[in-house]
Structures are given as structure tokens and as C-alpha cells.
Amino acid sequence: MLAPLHALAQDAAKTTPGAPPPLAPAVTQDAAHRVEQAYLKLGRISGAVRRGVDTEELAEELPEVEANLKTIRQNLTQYSSVINLKQVHLFQILLTDMQAQLGTWRTALATQGQQLTRMQGQLDSLGRYAITKQPDTTTALGRTTARLQRKQRRANLLIQRNQRTVTQLQTRVSDCYIQALELQDETREQLRRFNRRTLDPSNPPLWRAAAVDANRQAAAGQLVRESYTSQRRLLGYYFSENWYFGIWMVLLGAVFFAWVFRNFRVVNAATNAAKQPFRYLRPLPLAGTLVVVFSMAPFFDLNPPAAYTDLLELLLLLTLSVMLGRSWPRRQFLYWLSIVGLFFGLTFVYAANEPSPGLRWAMLLLNLIAIAVGIGFRRELQRGPRLAAFVPPVLVLFMLLNGLAVLCNLTGRLSLAKVCSSSGILGLTQIISLSAFVRLLTEAFHLQMQRSRLAGGVAAHFNFRKIEQGLRLGLSIVVCGLWLMTFTSNLNIFRPLYGVLDHLLSTPHHMGTFTFTVGNIVAFFSIVYLSVLLQRYVGYFFGETDDEFNSDPDRRGSWLVAIRLVLLAAGFLLATMASGLPLDKITIVLGALGVGVGLGLQNIINNLVSGIILIFERPFQVGDFIEVTGKTGRVKDIGIRASKLISLSGSEIIVPNGDLLSGHVINWTLSNNHIRVELGLKLGPDTDLDRAKEVISQEIQENPNTLHKVAPEILLSGINGQVYDLKVLFWINNIRQEQALKSEILAGIHRRFTQEGISLT
């Protein structure tokens, strides 16, 4: 486009009949240069307009948000008498999400509007290039200028059109944002009404209950149907905005299934894993995988739609019933089926917005049956195979809530009765499912242990029983916390409790010039506890074992103690940083305490420093056979303050590190495990000593556990009357087999002497 501009001066110099006189060459060249600059600037503006204003996606999604706001307003105004608490919570969550999205759109549209205003100013500034309003089209310069003007007008129209689009979208987005704020206020007001309605006796006592008007009941049922019909759009919007929850659920199920299925296949190839004590796991863990997925699904979102939670609960009950049917004793499983039946029965009778007296009596009967089932189930758990320790307390809570629901139903507080009864049955089914979830994970870990033992290596030396106990304890704490969150959400007290807890932990307290919070203190002690727990178990990940009867334990360096010290120091540092305490003040306090610690805890500090010296000096290692202060044993552990020895009789000897560093330590296995053994023999007077020595030497040399490169020494130590006293000295490979080898060689010498006719006295 700009190529002909370099020849405009020459073309303009040519005259035609009737044309005005030609411009001076310098003037023409200057005009061509200005036109060229204008073309470049206009091209940049046009490209920026096309690239910068992209509102198609926003324009497509905004109508859906407007329709959702209309649906929420319709439910809060027209159907306010039939919506329940979970639906109002759903409205609140959706409004919060829509407010965040609308806020993002407002910011984007404001930025685009500013860009268009800036581009418009740049377009208006092209007038400084002195483009004539009516260029002479008979010349090349004039024709180029005319094309430039047309392009400028098109760019101007494009900017104006985009400005109108952005302005219209800004108006609609602002209107939706204001509607969302108003509806948030309305949902908060609805929640306050629900709280007041729950505690107030909104219905007459059960013995005075009157029949519900059929027309009124039909009208209420019609409102319920219309409300659910209008909420289908909201459910679709919820699932479209939270689709990644499904991805996480599928990924969790796939990982668990592949993990268990592969481990079963490997273990079954070597042993028979089916005979192992797996209560819930199967070689094809379909039911177990579904239980794991459906047990964890509610915790991906604590405020899902009621239809979504009902569907998850239904799927969980079905898959859990399949798994428990082949795992629990018959009587326990019958109680479980009774609990499932109560769940469906209570769900059905609570579906009525204005229940008739008959349904209220049915609620009362179901609550009484629930109490009876809870009592029987608790007794059965005491007799038969027990569940996790956290199930019986929830079972007692289930009975108490059903008893409270009976009282509320009798006194007319029907809303509170529904809350108590539904929370009780949901809490019980969820805690049983979480108990199965913990058992499934521990069994899967046990299966992984078996595979690790088959694979050998460091994992084969793990103390899996202790690790499994820690895993079960940790999982139990986690699932109890998760259950408590969902249980309080069902009771509609999660938010108040969370607010109280947040206020308790985050409120600053002042002590002089020092400011702290309870949350900082909790974080400090929690991190210190975790670091202590981690250093206690870290040895198991480096091959440490508690098997005291291993004949040849691995020798591990004292660097394991260094790792423990590093973990403790790092944990204390992280705890200090998390507590918010200034490091300079801590240094001053530690310096002040150092004098008192040095004076009052001299022995402890001495042992601690001695332990650190032992780490780097390494006079012995874990697994060495040492003798100190008259005590002999194998080193089990080198601790920070003291070390542990295992004596030959199996007792554990705790020796302070200060004694190990300052006392005389005999290390029998510092460089090797060899030890010289001494045997005493008494031979008769008619014994051929040379032949006897040859037989003894052969027996020692043929034993594979003796040191063959050093010949045994057989010495005549004395002649006592008619008896020859022989002293036999030889080396063995392993000090831990000293007594067993002495017995074995003595038995072999006696057998050979008997064959040779040599008598022992």
C-alpha cells in the first residue's frame, strides 16, 4: 500500500491539461511523508481495536447470569414459602460466584473502554498530519490521501461501534451486579427467618394437630414443583462452574483402583493374598473404589445443591451396602439395612412442606424406631466385630438427636425436628462410610506392605505395624474433622462455629509490647509436635526396625541422629516463624535462659553435647557390639540424650551419652565382627595328643562360620594327674554367634573323638 508513496513527488510533477500548477518537490515530499506516517499510525490503531475488544464470550455468558438472577429472585419472592435451607445456601453460594464473575467482567469492560477512548484520541490526533478534507484525486498523492480518509472513517466507525457495545455491556453487567447485591441481602434475611422459624413452634402440638386443607396442600405442592423446575437452570449453572469436582472424583477413583488392583496382582503371583485378613478389599476393588470416591465427594464442596448431596448419599448407601453385605456378620448387616430403610423413610416423610397429622405420627414412629435400632446396633457392635472407635459416640449422638426430634415433633417445632432427625441419620451413615474409608485405606496400605516385602530393598525392613498404627490414627483424626464439618453444616451451625473459632484464633492479645494470637500459639505447638513425631518415625524410612531377634542387623551410621536433630531444629525454627514471635526477642530470651540452663541442667546439656560429638566422631554405630561400664550389648539406638543397648539376655540398657564419651568403650565390631573364641578340653592319659589336635583342627576348619585364614591354636595348658588340659583358640566371623558356634564345634569334636576312640574326661 505504501510502496507508491515514494514516487508521488515525481508523479505530481507531471502536468495535465487544466490541472493546477504542480507543487514544489520539497512540499510534495513532505506531504507524502506525512501521509505515510498517518497510514502506519492508522494501521496500528485499527489492529489494536480489532485485537483489544473481544466481548463475544462475555456476551454469550451474560444472558445465562441474568437468567439465573431472575430464577433466584423468583424463588426468593414467589416460592419463599416452599424453599428449604439448603436451597437458600445454594443461592448464597451461586450469588457469591456470580458477584466474583461480574466483578471480573466490570474490570475488563472498564479497561476496554479506557483503551477505546485512548484509541479515539489517537485517531483524532491524525489531523496534525494536515490531511486535506477534499484531496485532489487526479494526483497519486490525492488518491492515497482519499484512501487514507476512508480508512480513517472506517476505523472511527469501528471504535464508535465497539464503544456502544462496551457501554451496553457495562450497563447490563452493572445492573446484574446490583441485583446480586440485593439478592445477597435477601438470602441473608431468609436465613435469619429460617433460624427464627426453626426455634419457634410453627405448628400446633401433635395431639392438637388438625387436618391440612387439601386445596392449600395442593397449592403448596404446585409451588414446590414450580420451584424445582425453575431451579434446574441453577443446577446446570452450578455443575458447569464446578465441573472440575467430577474430574477430581474420577481421578481419585482411578488412582485407588489401579493401586489396589496392581498390588493384588503382584502379591497373588507370589502368595495367596485372598487368605490375608482383608475385610473390605477385593482383587477387583470396584465397590471399595466407589465407597472411597463417594465418601470423599461431599468434602469437595461443603455447600452443594440439595439434589447433588441426595444423589451422592444414595449412591454411597448403595455401594456401601454391597460392600458391607459380603464383609459384615449377618446381624450387623441387618442393622445396617434398617438404618438405610430409616434414611429413605425419613427422607420421604420430610419431603412434605406442610405434613398432615398422619405424616407427623409417621415421623414420630420412625424416630422411635431409629432410637431402638441405635440401641440394638450399639449392643451388636459390642458383641461382634467392632468398627472404628469414633463410630459408637456418633451412634449415641444419633439416638439423642432422634429423641430430641420426638420432643420437637410433639411440641410443634417441626422444622427443628426435621433438622435434628436428618442430621442424625446423615451423620450416622457418613461416619460408617468414613469408618469403611479408613479401613479400606489401611488395608490397601497393608497390601502395599506385602508387595514391598516381596520387592525387598529398604522397604522390606520397615516396621509396617507401627507405621500402619500411625496411619490409622492420622486418618481417624482427619475423617473426624471432616465429619464434624459436614455434621455442623447439616445442623446449620457450621458458619457460627467457624466464626467463633476464627475470632478465638485470630484475635490479637497484648502483653506489654508483645502481641500474639491463640492461633499463633496453636501453630507453634502443632509444628513442634509434628517435628517430634516425624523425627521419631524417620528411622523407619531408612531401614530402622524394632526386630531385636535379627541375627545380622544392618549397621547404620549415627548420621540418623543428625537427621533427627536437623528435623527438630527445623521444626522449632518453622514453629517460631509461624508463631509470629520476633527472632531478636527470642534470641534475648534464649540468651537469658542459657545461664540458668547451663547451671541447672549441666548433666542434660553434657549428654546432649556428648550426643552431638558422638554423631561426628562415630566411635560406634547402630548395630555394633560394645562394652561400656561393665555392660555389654548391641547398640539399638543413638539418641540425643542417651543411647540404648540390647544385652545378650534381651534387656534394654539405657546409657547416657556422657558416659559413652568419657568412659572406656570396647567396640567389638568397629572394623569387623570377628572374635576369638576359647574352648577348654580334658583328655584321658592314653590319648594320642597329635591325633587329637589334628581332629580338633579339622573340625574347626570345616565349619563355614570360622575364620579360615587364621589357623586355630591348640595348646596344652596343663597336666593334672592322669588328665591333659587343652586350650583351643580360634576365630569366628560373627560375634553374635559366639555361643551357638561354641556349642556346635564342641558337639562336632565329641562326635569325631567318639569315632576315633578318643575319650574326654
Secondary structure, DSSP 8 states (H G I E B T S, - for coil): --GGGGGHHHHHHS--TT------HHHHHHHHHHHHHHHHHHHHHHHHHHHH---HHHHHHHHHHHHHHHHHHHHHHTSTTT--HHHHHHHHHHHHHHHHHHHHHHHHHHHHHHHHHHHHHHHHGGGGG---SS--TTSHHHHHHHHHHHHHHHHHHHHHHHHHHHHHHHHHHHHHHHHHHHHHHHHHHHHHHHHHHHHS--S--GGG-----HHHHHHHHHHHHHHHHHHHHHHHHHHHHTHHHHHHHHHHHHHHHHHHHHHHHHHHHHS-GGGS--SS--SS-HHHHHHHHHHHGGGG-SS--HHHHHHHHHHHHHHHHHHHHTTS-HHHHHHHHHHHHHHHHHHHHTT-SS--HHHHHHHHHHHHHHHHHHHHHHHHHHHS----TTHHHHHHHHHHHHHHHHHHHHHT-HHHHHHHHHHHHHHHHHHHHHHHHHHHHHHHHHHHHHHHHHH-SGGGG--HHHHHHHHHHHHHHHHHHHHHHHHHHHTT-HHHHHHHHHHHHH--EEETTEEE-HHHHHHHHHHHHHHHHHHHHGGGGGT----TT-SS---B-THHHHHHHHHHHHHHHHHHHHHT--HHHHHHHHHHHHHHHHHHTHHHHHHHHHHHHHHHH-SS-BT-EEEETTEEEEEEEE-SSEEEEE-TTS-EEEEEHHHHHHS-EEETTSS---EEEEEEEEE-TT--HHHHHHHHHHHHHH-TTB-TTS--EEEEEEEETTEEEEEEEEEES-GGGHHHHHHHHHHHHHHHHHHHT--B-
